[in-house]
């Protein structure tokens, strides 16, 4: 969990210039893999996307 927080901080620092560091697909993939709050906020920023966690199937 601490790694994800540090990763979010680094992405925020890189984005201080106003540029989006990750593409929407990269942000979605990283959010699904790590639960990154920053990636979630990036995906929701324009109001057109409401990400839903992927369902995990149990066999």
C-alpha positions, 0 to 999 in steps of 0.5 A, a space after each residue: 500500500 505504501 508503494 502505491 502512495 509513493 507511486 501516486 506522489 511521483 506521478 503527481 510531481 511529474 504532472 505538475 507541468 500540466 501534462 497527463 503522464 499516463 494515457 487513459 488506458 494506462 491509468 485504468 490498467 494501473 488503477 485495476 492492478 494497484 488501486 491507485 487513487 491518482 489513476 482513478 482521479 485521472 480517469 474520472 477527471 472529465 466526467 465521462 468515465 465512472 470506473 468500476 472494479 473488475 469482477 473476480 471470478 471464482 471457479 
